[in-house]
Amino acid sequence: MNAPAFRIQPVTDAAGMDQFIRLPYRLHQGDPNWIPPLLLERKESLSPKLNPFFDHADVRFFLAWQGDRLVGRISAQVDRSALELHRNGTGHFGLLAAENDPALVRALLNAAEEWLKGHGITRVVGPFNLSVNEETGMLVAGHDTPPMLMMGHDRDYLPGLVEQAGYAKAKDVFAYLYDIQHDMPRSVRALIDRPLPAGLTVRMLDMKRYDADLRAITSVFNGAWAGNWGFVPLNESEIAHMAKSLKPIINPRLVWIAELNGEPVAFGVCLPNLNEAIGDLGGKLLPFGWAKLLWRLKVKGVKTARVPLMGVKRGLATGLAPVLPFLIIDGMRREALKLGYRQIELSWILEDNMPMRRIIEALGTSRYKTYRLFGKDL
């Protein structure tokens, strides 16, 4: 007897959104490297009232049912800021999670595509969860280790099912793992141990001027990344939201800023790997999750961290630009070691961003995860 057809329905209420958020917890049962995200964080991230991404984007969430069983989910996004900037008619899909069934994944993608076409979109790329400045790409290599803070983890069958639905690789992004217990290579150490150029200072984040420093960081970030594939600059409300969200977990000793004659020219943000602390909480902070989380972060400590944001201002003197990333990374590395960290993930890096890849690979890092963006013309 044939299995009942899939029924794809948009999420229209709080109960549906709760089902949407909780589905991966079932689909990843038995996967030892999946980290259950905090339910509270997921609800905030997908809330139009709380995530400023929705201020410049139209988003639709879909659930897939087979009979009375929930079997899949997907989102479709039209980022008006991205369309205005790139003028390429591209919309996005994201948050794809589904049972291992080619027809199911095809049905979910078809639902997203039809919705996007109704908004004038001519090409779809994804997954973005929800934007290029959040979780980007689908894991295609590196399933044998858990993801770090704000990085995704997908079932290994999913990329093949997306390709079977007519999608092809659009771009890969890489995650590098850096064992900070080893000093920088001799050639790098010789470069950064020279006297600093006149007017250049490298310092930690100043929590007394936290908001001002975060605005300076995002100003450099928006300028440094302008022109990179798929990039959309952070706006004022997103900067404020990021500053508020990160403040509870930021350690100023792990955030470094380079200034030339008082003007910010480079930065690096290193964050404790929250995933290391929440892996066994099942997504819940109550009744004792908060206490466990705080103890692990503040007392016991975690051993891993991630650098999600880094940038160097464009147009700097030829001799200055190459040394700044190493100075920033060395500052973060030295303080991280004092705090008990052992490994830092540097991610994500575009596969064709060769200047940054050369810098990271010069440290003796290993490229240990690959995330893929898939595309399809509509």
C-alpha positions as CSV (number, residue, x, y, z in Angstrom):
1,M,0.0,0.0,0.0
2,N,1.3,3.5,-0.9
3,A,2.3,5.8,1.9
4,P,0.0,8.8,2.3
5,A,1.1,12.0,0.4
6,F,2.9,14.8,2.2
7,R,0.9,17.7,3.3
8,I,2.8,21.0,3.4
9,Q,1.3,23.7,5.6
10,P,2.4,27.2,6.6
11,V,3.0,27.9,10.2
12,T,0.2,30.2,11.3
13,D,0.2,30.2,15.1
14,A,2.3,29.8,18.2
15,A,1.5,26.0,18.4
16,G,2.8,25.5,14.9
17,M,5.9,27.5,15.6
18,D,6.6,25.4,18.7
19,Q,6.3,22.2,16.5
20,F,8.6,23.8,13.9
21,I,11.3,24.5,16.6
22,R,11.0,21.2,18.3
23,L,11.1,18.9,15.2
24,P,14.9,18.6,15.0
25,Y,15.1,17.4,18.6
26,R,13.4,14.2,17.3
27,L,15.1,14.0,13.9
28,H,18.6,14.1,15.5
29,Q,17.9,11.4,18.1
30,G,20.8,9.0,18.0
31,D,23.2,11.6,16.6
32,P,25.9,12.0,19.3
33,N,27.3,15.1,17.8
34,W,24.1,17.2,17.6
35,I,23.8,19.8,20.2
36,P,20.1,20.6,21.2
37,P,19.8,24.4,20.9
38,L,18.3,26.3,23.8
39,L,14.5,26.5,23.1
40,L,14.4,30.0,24.5
41,E,17.1,31.2,22.0
42,R,15.3,29.5,19.1
43,K,12.1,31.1,19.9
44,E,13.7,34.6,20.1
45,S,15.6,34.0,16.9
46,L,12.5,33.1,14.9
47,S,10.3,35.8,16.4
48,P,9.4,38.8,14.2
49,K,9.0,40.8,17.4
50,L,12.5,40.0,18.7
51,N,14.8,39.4,15.7
52,P,15.4,42.7,13.7
53,F,16.1,40.6,10.6
54,F,12.3,40.6,10.1
55,D,12.3,44.4,9.8
56,H,13.7,44.1,6.3
57,A,12.7,40.5,5.3
58,D,9.5,38.6,4.5
59,V,9.6,35.1,6.0
60,R,7.3,32.0,5.7
61,F,7.7,28.9,7.7
62,F,6.3,25.5,6.5
63,L,5.7,22.2,8.2
64,A,5.4,18.8,6.4
65,W,3.0,16.2,7.5
66,Q,2.5,12.6,6.5
67,G,-0.9,11.6,7.8
68,D,-0.9,12.9,11.4
69,R,2.9,12.6,11.7
70,L,5.2,15.7,11.5
71,V,8.1,14.8,9.2
72,G,9.8,18.0,8.0
73,R,10.1,21.7,8.0
74,I,11.6,24.6,5.9
75,S,11.6,28.4,5.8
76,A,11.6,30.7,2.8
77,Q,13.0,34.3,3.1
78,V,13.0,37.4,0.9
79,D,15.6,39.7,2.3
80,R,14.8,43.1,0.9
81,S,18.2,44.5,2.0
82,A,20.0,41.8,0.0
83,L,17.8,42.3,-3.0
84,E,18.4,46.1,-3.0
85,L,22.1,45.6,-2.6
86,H,22.8,42.7,-5.0
87,R,19.9,43.2,-7.5
88,N,20.0,39.5,-8.5
89,G,16.5,38.4,-7.8
90,T,17.7,35.9,-5.2
91,G,15.6,34.6,-2.3
92,H,16.6,32.1,0.3
93,F,15.5,28.9,2.0
94,G,16.6,27.8,5.4
95,L,16.0,25.8,8.6
96,L,15.5,22.6,6.5
97,A,15.1,19.5,8.6
98,A,13.4,16.3,7.4
99,E,13.2,12.6,7.5
100,N,15.3,10.7,5.0
101,D,12.9,10.7,2.0
102,P,13.7,12.3,-1.4
103,A,10.0,13.0,-2.1
104,L,9.6,14.8,1.3
105,V,12.6,17.1,0.8
106,R,11.5,17.8,-2.8
107,A,8.0,18.7,-1.5
108,L,9.4,21.0,1.2
109,L,11.7,22.8,-1.3
110,N,8.8,23.1,-3.8
111,A,6.7,24.8,-1.2
112,A,9.5,27.3,-0.5
113,E,10.1,27.9,-4.2
114,E,6.4,28.6,-5.0
115,W,6.2,31.1,-2.2
116,L,9.4,32.8,-3.4
117,K,8.2,32.9,-7.0
118,G,5.0,34.6,-5.7
119,H,7.3,37.4,-4.4
120,G,9.0,37.9,-7.7
121,I,12.1,35.8,-6.9
122,T,13.9,34.2,-9.8
123,R,16.7,32.2,-8.0
124,V,16.9,30.5,-4.6
125,V,20.0,29.9,-2.5
126,G,20.2,28.3,0.9
127,P,20.2,27.3,3.6
128,F,20.4,30.5,5.5
129,N,19.1,30.3,9.1
130,L,17.8,33.0,8.6
131,S,20.4,35.3,7.1
132,V,24.0,35.3,5.9
133,N,24.9,36.9,9.2
134,E,23.4,34.0,11.2
135,E,23.8,30.3,10.5
136,T,25.0,29.8,6.9
137,G,25.2,26.6,4.8
138,M,24.5,22.9,5.2
139,L,27.1,20.6,6.8
140,V,28.6,18.4,4.1
141,A,31.8,17.4,5.8
142,G,32.7,17.2,9.5
143,H,29.7,15.3,10.9
144,D,32.1,13.5,13.3
145,T,32.4,16.4,15.7
146,P,29.8,18.6,17.3
147,P,29.1,22.1,16.0
148,M,30.3,25.2,17.8
149,L,28.4,28.3,18.9
150,M,26.1,29.6,16.1
151,M,27.1,26.9,13.6
152,G,24.8,24.3,12.2
153,H,24.8,20.5,12.2
154,D,22.7,18.5,9.7
155,R,21.9,14.9,9.1
156,D,24.4,13.5,6.6
157,Y,21.7,12.4,4.2
158,L,20.3,15.8,3.7
159,P,22.8,17.4,1.2
160,G,22.2,14.5,-1.3
161,L,18.4,14.9,-1.0
162,V,18.7,18.6,-1.8
163,E,20.8,17.8,-4.9
164,Q,18.2,15.2,-6.0
165,A,15.6,18.0,-5.8
166,G,17.5,19.9,-8.6
167,Y,19.9,22.0,-6.6
168,A,23.7,22.5,-7.2
169,K,26.5,23.9,-5.2
170,A,26.6,27.7,-5.1
171,K,29.4,28.2,-2.6
172,D,31.2,26.3,0.2
173,V,32.3,27.9,3.5
174,F,34.9,26.4,5.8
175,A,35.5,26.1,9.5
176,Y,39.1,25.8,10.8
177,L,40.2,24.4,14.1
178,Y,43.1,26.1,15.8
179,D,45.0,24.3,18.6
180,I,46.2,27.4,20.5
181,Q,48.5,25.4,22.8
182,H,51.1,25.6,20.1
183,D,52.7,29.0,19.6
184,M,52.4,30.7,16.2
185,P,54.9,29.5,13.6
186,R,58.3,31.1,13.7
187,S,57.7,33.1,10.5
188,V,54.4,34.6,11.9
189,R,56.0,35.3,15.3
190,A,58.8,37.2,13.6
191,L,56.3,39.3,11.8
192,I,54.2,40.3,14.8
193,D,57.0,40.7,17.3
194,R,58.4,43.7,15.4
195,P,57.8,47.2,16.9
196,L,54.3,48.4,16.1
197,P,54.0,51.1,13.4
198,A,53.6,54.7,14.7
199,G,50.1,55.4,15.8
200,L,49.0,51.7,15.9
201,T,47.6,50.3,19.2
202,V,46.0,46.9,19.8
203,R,43.8,46.5,22.8
204,M,41.0,44.5,24.4
205,L,37.3,45.4,24.4
206,D,36.5,48.1,27.0
207,M,33.3,47.1,28.8
208,K,32.9,50.7,30.1
209,R,32.4,51.8,26.5
210,Y,30.9,48.5,25.3
211,D,28.2,50.0,22.9
212,A,30.7,52.4,21.3
213,D,33.3,49.6,20.8
214,L,30.6,47.3,19.3
215,R,29.6,50.1,16.9
216,A,33.2,50.5,15.9
217,I,33.6,46.8,15.3
218,T,30.5,46.6,13.1
219,S,31.6,49.6,11.1
220,V,34.9,47.9,10.3
221,F,33.0,44.6,9.7
222,N,30.6,46.2,7.2
223,G,33.4,47.9,5.3
224,A,35.7,44.9,5.3
225,W,33.1,42.4,4.1
226,A,31.5,44.7,1.5
227,G,31.7,43.0,-1.9
228,N,32.1,39.5,-0.5
229,W,29.7,36.9,-1.9
230,G,26.2,37.2,-0.4
231,F,27.2,39.8,2.2
232,V,24.5,42.0,3.7
233,P,25.7,44.7,6.1
234,L,24.3,44.8,9.7
235,N,22.0,47.8,10.3
236,E,21.7,49.8,13.4
237,S,18.9,47.7,15.0
238,E,20.8,44.5,14.2
239,I,23.9,45.9,15.8
240,A,22.0,46.9,18.9
241,H,20.4,43.4,19.0
242,M,23.8,41.7,18.6
243,A,25.3,43.8,21.4
244,K,22.5,42.9,23.8
245,S,22.5,39.2,22.9
246,L,26.3,38.8,23.2
247,K,26.9,40.8,26.3
248,P,26.1,38.0,28.8
249,I,28.7,35.7,27.2
250,I,31.4,38.1,26.0
251,N,34.7,38.2,27.8
252,P,36.5,41.5,27.0
253,R,39.8,39.7,27.1
254,L,38.8,37.7,24.0
255,V,37.7,40.7,21.9
256,W,40.5,42.7,20.4
257,I,40.5,46.0,18.4
258,A,43.4,47.6,16.5
259,E,43.3,51.4,16.2
260,L,45.4,53.6,14.0
261,N,45.7,57.2,15.3
262,G,42.6,56.5,17.3
263,E,40.5,55.1,14.5
264,P,39.4,51.4,14.5
265,V,41.1,49.5,11.6
266,A,40.8,45.8,12.6
267,F,39.1,43.6,15.2
268,G,38.4,40.0,16.2
269,V,35.6,38.7,18.4
270,C,36.2,35.3,20.1
271,L,33.2,33.8,22.1
272,P,33.1,30.9,24.5
273,N,31.7,27.9,22.8
274,L,28.3,27.8,24.5
275,N,27.5,24.5,22.8
276,E,30.1,22.8,25.0
277,A,28.2,23.9,28.0
278,I,24.6,23.1,26.9
279,G,25.0,19.8,25.2
280,D,23.3,17.8,27.9
281,L,20.5,20.3,28.8
282,G,18.1,19.1,26.2
283,G,17.4,22.7,25.1
284,K,15.9,23.5,28.5
285,L,17.2,26.0,31.1
286,L,14.6,25.1,33.8
287,P,14.6,24.0,36.5
288,F,18.4,23.7,36.9
289,G,19.8,24.5,33.4
290,W,20.6,28.1,34.3
291,A,22.7,27.0,37.3
292,K,24.5,24.4,35.3
293,L,25.2,26.8,32.4
294,L,26.5,29.6,34.6
295,W,28.7,27.2,36.6
296,R,30.2,25.7,33.4
297,L,30.9,29.1,31.8
298,K,32.0,31.0,34.9
299,V,33.5,28.4,37.2
300,K,34.4,25.2,35.5
301,G,35.0,26.9,32.2
302,V,34.8,25.5,28.7
303,K,37.9,24.5,26.6
304,T,36.7,25.7,23.2
305,A,35.7,29.0,21.6
306,R,34.8,30.4,18.2
307,V,35.8,33.5,16.3
308,P,32.6,34.4,14.4
309,L,33.6,38.0,13.5
310,M,36.8,39.4,12.2
311,G,37.8,42.1,9.8
312,V,40.4,44.5,8.6
313,K,39.6,47.9,7.2
314,R,40.0,48.2,3.4
315,G,42.5,50.7,1.9
316,L,45.2,50.4,4.6
317,A,48.9,50.7,3.8
318,T,50.3,47.6,2.1
319,G,52.7,46.8,4.9
320,L,50.1,47.2,7.7
321,A,47.1,45.2,6.4
322,P,48.8,41.7,6.4
323,V,50.1,42.0,10.0
324,L,46.8,43.1,11.6
325,P,45.0,39.8,11.6
326,F,48.0,38.0,13.2
327,L,48.2,40.7,15.9
328,I,44.5,40.3,16.6
329,I,44.6,36.5,16.6
330,D,47.7,36.5,18.8
331,G,46.0,38.8,21.4
332,M,43.0,36.5,21.5
333,R,45.1,33.4,21.6
334,R,47.3,34.5,24.6
335,E,44.3,35.6,26.7
336,A,42.3,32.4,25.8
337,L,45.2,30.3,27.0
338,K,45.2,32.1,30.3
339,L,41.5,31.4,30.6
340,G,41.9,27.7,30.1
341,Y,40.9,27.4,26.4
342,R,42.6,24.9,24.2
343,Q,41.0,25.1,20.8
344,I,39.4,27.9,18.8
345,E,37.3,27.6,15.7
346,L,37.7,30.3,13.0
347,S,34.6,30.3,10.9
348,W,33.1,30.6,8.6
349,I,35.4,31.4,5.7
350,L,34.4,31.6,2.0
351,E,36.2,29.0,-0.1
352,D,37.4,31.6,-2.5
353,N,38.5,34.1,0.2
354,M,42.1,33.2,-0.3
355,P,43.7,36.1,1.6
356,M,41.9,35.1,4.8
357,R,42.4,31.4,4.2
358,R,46.2,31.9,3.8
359,I,46.3,33.8,7.0
360,I,44.4,31.1,8.9
361,E,46.3,28.2,7.3
362,A,49.6,29.9,8.2
363,L,48.8,29.3,11.8
364,G,48.9,25.6,11.4
365,T,45.1,25.1,11.6
366,S,43.1,22.2,10.2
367,R,40.1,22.7,8.0
368,Y,37.6,20.3,9.7
369,K,34.1,21.3,8.6
370,T,32.6,22.3,5.3
371,Y,29.2,23.9,4.9
372,R,27.5,24.2,1.5
373,L,25.1,26.7,0.0
374,F,22.9,25.3,-2.7
375,G,21.3,27.2,-5.6
376,K,18.6,26.7,-8.2
377,D,17.1,29.0,-10.9
378,L,13.3,29.2,-10.6
